[in-house]
């Protein structure tokens, strides 16, 4: 698979609340660390892809692709890994409400 084919291969599996994130937990946590990969999610809701003005390659460019795979062995070393399955282009869990661009919405944003 070429990089372009990989970038355009969007998983449009419906994501439920239970599937939007996961934790790879060690048998016993032995270090005071939690690894997180909040931007490597690649499960795109079909209605989001259909409504997007961006093509699949452009959508995938916002991912920190494969970071969750790079840190997948954290559990083997005694630390949990929290992984997001939803893409950053859909929801960015590291943004404060005041960082939202009001021009992106039809009405005023709540306080």
Protein Blocks (a to p, Z undefined) as FASTA:
>chain_A
ZZklmmmmccfbdcdfklmpccdddfbdcbfcdcddfklccbdcfklmmmpmbdfklmmm
mpcghklmmmmmmmmnopacdddfbdfklpcckbcfklpcfklpmbdcdZZ
